[in-house]
Amino acid sequence: DLHCPWSLTDYFAMRLRFCPYISRLAFRPRSISARIFLALFVICPYLSPLAGQEIEVTHFGWNGTFQPGRWTPLRVQVTDAPSAPPVFDVSAKDAEGNTLVLRQSGVPTSNPGEYELRVKMGRMESELKVQLIDGDQPVATASYRLSDSAGTASAVKLDHHIIGCLTTNEEFAQRVKEEFAELELPGRQFVRFVPLASGDALPNQVVNWDSLDVLLLSADISLPAEQSSALLQWIREGGQLVLSIDSLESYQASPFAEWLPLNLGRALKLRDLSQFESFIGRSSRIEFSGRVDAVEFTDFLGSNVVDSLDGPLVILLPFGFGNVVVSGVALDRPPLANWSSITRLIRKLSFPEQSETNREGESRNQQLTDSGINELATQLSL
């Protein structure tokens, strides 16, 4: 029999001291097979099934938009998808510049080999690092620079609201985005309007909806089951959904017909949209000819937002701690999509409580002004 030199056996004993049986064996390897067994015991932990994998950050934030201090969605692509969801370490700096590491299991998306993660950035300009973990060892690393020159990531300040938009009318979404960037809002409101690519782009973990304030969604958009469930939970926890219905058929085929406390009646043909003009409080005509398609709200648990002789055109449905604003006239289709004040309408529908507060404030100011004029007139007459 062949014997190992004592220096080698001492090394094995040191490496394997946590296993008494193997340590004793290491001191008395009297065969080739024993030596092979010992070598494999030491080497096998380093022969990871994930070795050689590569990862890449494919999506970050809401189409690249994020807000420091709030949970943000993140997606990573793995070259060869393992059988079980892999584990990742996501590293980012907090507000003080300290690096925080969050270990988490990847949640599979609808794309093979792609996993959804979460991160909370502490700074507007920083570097994000993602590591694929096997055991306690990183086997692949991907970095994502938030302040790169390509502009793939854009941070918004804490006093900003993020409105996501999911529609098939890309021209409409881009125009509203540009107008929101230039719109002066009351009460120091700041809005970042973010067009989204598809229903698959929405997070499937409700925690990753944390940084989104409002979602403007067309009822004809297809939503995967995971995203639909996360959206429902987000609204229940305080999210704000603005739902635009273009037809009875698209609404009945959507997941909203299953869980919204709302019944639709017949299809309407409207000749007058002046109620929208009055709602925004501006002299801005909606130009159209003929009649406009709309849907009738027959039975719902909520309140009217925009009313008409044909019934309510926009309603507000409380849902858990959140709200669902439903428009029976398509917001992302002509004539409203072409209206010069569509951005102001979306802003008021997105924040109905703030709009009501502003309206009450304006009413009180008007009453005080009228009262002051009357008091002055009384004093002058005396």
C-alpha positions in Angstrom: 0.0 0.0 0.0 1.1 3.6 -0.7 1.3 6.1 2.2 0.8 9.9 1.9 3.5 12.1 3.3 2.7 13.6 6.8 2.7 17.1 5.4 -0.2 16.3 3.1 -2.2 14.5 5.7 -1.7 17.3 8.1 -3.1 19.7 5.5 -6.2 17.4 5.0 -6.7 17.1 8.8 -6.6 20.9 9.1 -9.1 21.4 6.2 -11.4 18.6 7.5 -11.2 19.1 11.2 -14.9 19.7 11.4 -15.5 16.1 10.4 -13.8 13.8 13.0 -14.3 10.7 11.1 -12.7 12.1 7.9 -9.9 13.6 10.0 -9.0 10.3 11.5 -9.1 8.7 8.1 -6.8 11.4 6.7 -4.0 10.4 9.1 -4.1 6.7 8.0 -4.8 6.6 4.2 -3.6 3.1 3.4 -4.9 2.9 -0.2 -5.1 4.7 -3.4 -8.9 4.8 -3.0 -8.7 6.5 0.3 -6.5 9.2 -1.1 -8.9 9.7 -4.0 -11.8 10.0 -1.6 -10.0 12.6 0.4 -9.1 14.6 -2.7 -12.6 14.6 -3.9 -13.9 15.6 -0.5 -11.7 18.7 -0.6 -12.2 19.6 -4.2 -15.9 18.9 -4.8 -17.2 21.9 -3.0 -15.4 24.1 -5.5 -16.8 22.2 -8.5 -20.1 24.3 -8.4 -22.9 23.4 -10.9 -23.2 27.2 -11.3 -19.5 27.6 -12.3 -19.1 29.3 -15.6 -22.4 31.0 -15.5 -22.7 34.7 -16.6 -25.3 37.2 -15.4 -26.5 40.5 -16.8 -28.8 43.2 -15.4 -31.6 43.4 -18.0 -34.1 45.8 -16.3 -33.8 48.3 -13.5 -36.5 50.4 -11.9 -39.6 51.6 -13.8 -38.1 51.7 -17.3 -34.9 53.0 -15.7 -36.6 55.4 -13.3 -36.1 54.9 -9.5 -36.5 56.8 -6.3 -33.8 56.5 -3.5 -35.1 55.1 -0.2 -37.9 53.0 -1.9 -37.9 49.4 -3.1 -37.1 49.2 -6.8 -37.5 46.2 -9.2 -34.5 44.7 -10.8 -34.2 41.9 -13.3 -31.2 39.7 -14.0 -30.6 37.2 -16.8 -28.6 34.0 -16.1 -27.0 32.3 -19.1 -28.1 28.7 -18.2 -31.2 28.7 -15.9 -30.7 26.3 -13.0 -33.4 23.9 -12.0 -34.0 25.7 -8.7 -34.3 29.5 -8.3 -30.8 30.8 -7.7 -29.6 33.0 -4.8 -28.2 36.5 -5.4 -26.4 39.1 -3.4 -27.5 42.6 -4.3 -25.2 45.4 -3.1 -26.0 49.1 -3.1 -25.0 52.1 -1.0 -27.3 53.7 1.6 -27.7 57.4 2.2 -24.5 57.6 4.2 -22.4 55.8 1.6 -22.3 52.5 3.4 -22.6 49.4 1.2 -25.6 47.2 2.1 -25.9 43.6 0.8 -29.2 41.9 0.5 -29.2 38.2 -0.1 -32.4 36.9 -1.8 -33.7 34.2 -4.0 -34.5 35.1 -7.6 -38.2 35.1 -8.6 -38.6 33.6 -12.1 -40.2 35.9 -14.7 -42.0 34.8 -17.9 -38.6 35.0 -19.8 -36.5 31.8 -19.4 -33.4 32.4 -17.3 -34.6 35.8 -16.1 -35.2 36.5 -12.4 -36.7 39.4 -10.5 -34.9 40.9 -7.5 -35.4 44.0 -5.4 -33.1 46.7 -4.2 -33.3 49.9 -2.2 -30.9 52.6 -3.4 -29.7 55.2 -0.9 -28.2 57.6 -3.3 -29.2 59.1 -6.7 -25.8 58.3 -8.2 -24.2 55.0 -7.3 -23.2 51.6 -8.6 -25.3 48.5 -8.2 -23.7 45.1 -8.0 -25.4 41.7 -8.3 -23.6 38.5 -7.6 -24.8 34.9 -8.3 -24.2 32.9 -5.1 -23.5 29.2 -4.7 -23.1 28.2 -1.1 -21.4 31.3 0.3 -19.2 31.9 -2.8 -20.0 34.3 -5.7 -19.6 32.6 -9.0 -20.7 35.5 -11.3 -21.0 39.2 -11.0 -22.8 42.0 -12.9 -22.5 45.7 -12.3 -24.9 48.5 -13.2 -23.9 52.1 -13.1 -26.9 54.3 -12.3 -25.3 57.5 -13.5 -24.0 56.2 -16.8 -23.8 58.5 -19.9 -26.3 56.4 -21.8 -29.0 57.5 -19.4 -30.3 54.0 -18.8 -31.2 54.9 -15.1 -32.8 58.1 -13.9 -33.4 59.0 -10.3 -36.2 61.2 -9.0 -36.2 63.1 -5.8 -38.3 62.2 -2.8 -40.8 65.0 -3.4 -41.6 63.6 -6.9 -44.5 61.2 -7.8 -43.9 58.4 -10.3 -46.8 57.7 -12.7 -46.4 54.5 -14.8 -48.3 54.3 -18.1 -49.2 51.1 -19.9 -50.9 51.6 -23.2 -50.6 50.5 -26.8 -50.6 54.1 -28.0 -46.9 54.8 -27.7 -47.2 58.2 -29.3 -49.7 59.3 -26.7 -47.5 58.0 -23.9 -44.4 59.9 -25.2 -46.3 63.1 -25.6 -47.7 63.0 -22.1 -44.3 62.3 -20.7 -42.8 65.4 -22.4 -45.7 67.5 -21.3 -45.5 66.4 -17.7 -41.8 67.4 -17.7 -42.9 71.0 -18.5 -46.1 71.2 -16.6 -46.3 73.6 -13.7 -48.4 71.9 -11.0 -50.0 73.5 -7.9 -48.7 72.8 -4.4 -45.1 72.1 -5.5 -46.2 68.8 -7.1 -43.6 67.1 -9.2 -44.4 64.2 -11.5 -42.3 61.8 -13.5 -44.4 60.1 -16.2 -42.9 56.8 -17.3 -44.1 54.8 -20.3 -43.8 51.1 -19.8 -43.3 48.5 -22.5 -45.8 45.7 -21.7 -47.6 43.9 -19.0 -44.6 41.6 -18.6 -42.6 44.6 -17.6 -44.6 45.0 -14.4 -43.1 43.5 -11.2 -44.5 40.2 -10.0 -43.5 40.9 -6.4 -45.8 43.4 -4.6 -42.8 44.8 -2.7 -41.3 46.1 -5.9 -44.4 48.3 -6.5 -43.3 50.4 -3.6 -41.8 53.2 -5.6 -44.7 53.6 -8.0 -47.4 56.1 -7.0 -49.9 55.8 -9.8 -50.4 53.4 -12.7 -52.3 54.6 -15.8 -53.5 51.4 -17.6 -55.6 50.7 -20.6 -58.1 47.9 -20.1 -57.0 46.2 -23.4 -53.5 45.5 -22.1 -52.8 41.8 -21.4 -51.5 41.1 -17.9 -49.8 37.9 -16.8 -51.3 36.2 -13.8 -48.4 37.1 -11.5 -48.4 40.8 -12.4 -52.2 40.9 -12.1 -52.0 39.5 -8.6 -49.3 41.9 -7.6 -51.2 44.8 -9.0 -54.3 43.8 -7.0 -52.3 43.6 -3.8 -50.6 46.9 -4.5 -53.9 48.7 -4.8 -55.2 47.1 -1.6 -52.1 48.4 0.2 -52.6 52.0 -1.0 -51.8 52.1 -4.7 -53.6 54.3 -7.2 -54.8 52.8 -10.5 -56.3 54.9 -13.3 -58.1 52.5 -15.6 -59.1 53.6 -19.1 -61.8 51.5 -20.8 -62.1 51.6 -24.5 -64.8 49.0 -25.0 -67.1 46.7 -23.1 -65.3 43.7 -24.7 -61.8 44.7 -23.6 -63.0 45.2 -20.0 -64.9 42.0 -19.8 -61.8 40.1 -21.0 -59.5 41.8 -18.5 -58.8 40.6 -14.9 -60.4 43.8 -13.5 -63.9 42.4 -14.4 -63.3 39.7 -11.8 -62.3 41.8 -8.8 -63.5 45.4 -9.3 -66.9 46.2 -7.6 -68.2 47.5 -10.9 -70.8 46.4 -13.5 -71.0 47.9 -16.9 -74.2 48.5 -18.9 -74.5 49.3 -22.5 -72.1 51.0 -24.9 -72.7 54.8 -25.3 -72.3 57.2 -28.1 -71.5 60.6 -26.7 -72.0 63.9 -28.4 -70.8 66.1 -25.6 -67.5 65.9 -23.6 -67.7 69.4 -22.1 -67.8 67.8 -18.6 -64.1 66.9 -19.0 -63.4 70.6 -19.8 -65.3 71.7 -16.7 -63.5 69.2 -14.6 -60.0 70.5 -15.2 -61.2 74.1 -14.7 -59.7 75.5 -17.9 -61.1 76.8 -21.1 -59.8 74.1 -23.4 -62.0 72.7 -26.1 -62.0 69.0 -27.0 -62.2 68.9 -30.8 -64.0 66.0 -32.4 -66.8 65.3 -34.9 -69.6 62.7 -34.8 -69.9 60.7 -31.6 -67.5 59.3 -29.1 -67.5 55.7 -27.8 -68.0 55.2 -24.1 -69.3 52.6 -21.6 -72.1 53.0 -19.1 -71.5 52.5 -15.4 -74.7 50.8 -13.9 -73.8 49.4 -10.5 -70.6 50.4 -8.5 -69.5 51.0 -5.0 -67.9 54.4 -5.3 -68.5 58.0 -6.3 -68.8 60.1 -9.4 -65.8 62.1 -10.5 -67.0 63.4 -13.9 -70.7 63.3 -14.4 -73.0 63.9 -17.4 -76.6 63.7 -18.6 -75.8 60.2 -19.9 -74.5 59.1 -16.4 -71.1 59.2 -14.8 -68.1 59.2 -17.2 -65.4 58.8 -14.6 -65.9 57.1 -11.2 -63.7 56.5 -8.1 -63.8 53.1 -6.5 -62.2 52.7 -3.0 -60.3 49.4 -2.9 -58.7 48.5 0.4 -56.3 51.3 1.3 -56.0 52.4 -2.4 -58.3 53.7 -5.1 -59.3 52.8 -8.7 -60.3 55.6 -10.9 -62.2 54.3 -13.9 -62.8 56.3 -17.1 -65.6 55.1 -19.4 -64.1 57.2 -22.2 -60.7 56.0 -23.4 -58.0 58.4 -22.2 -55.4 57.1 -24.6 -57.6 57.2 -27.7 -58.9 60.2 -29.7 -60.4 62.6 -29.0 -59.1 62.7 -25.4 -55.7 61.5 -26.4 -55.4 64.5 -28.8 -56.8 67.0 -26.4 -54.4 69.8 -25.5 -55.3 69.4 -21.8 -55.0 65.6 -21.5 -52.0 65.9 -19.3 -53.8 68.1 -16.8 -56.7 65.6 -16.8 -54.4 62.7 -16.1 -52.8 64.7 -13.2 -56.2 65.4 -11.6 -57.4 61.8 -12.1 -54.1 60.4 -10.6 -54.4 62.5 -7.4 -58.1 63.0 -6.9 -57.7 63.7 -3.1 -55.2 66.5 -3.8 -57.4 67.9 -6.6 -60.3 68.0 -4.1 -58.1 69.7 -1.5 -57.0 72.3 -4.0 -60.6 72.9 -5.1 -61.7 73.4 -1.5 -58.8 75.7 -0.9 -59.7 77.8 -3.9 -63.3 77.9 -2.7 -62.2 79.1 0.7 -60.0 81.7 -0.8 -62.8 83.0 -2.9 -65.1 83.2 0.1 -62.5 85.1 2.1 -62.0 87.5 -0.9 -65.7 88.1 -1.2 -66.1 88.5 2.5 -63.2 91.0 2.6 -64.7 93.0 -0.3 -68.1 93.1 1.5 -66.5 94.2 4.8 -64.6 97.0 3.0 -67.7 98.2 1.2 -69.6 98.2 4.6 -66.9 100.3 6.2 -66.8 102.8 3.3 -70.6 103.2 3.4 -70.3 104.1 7.1 
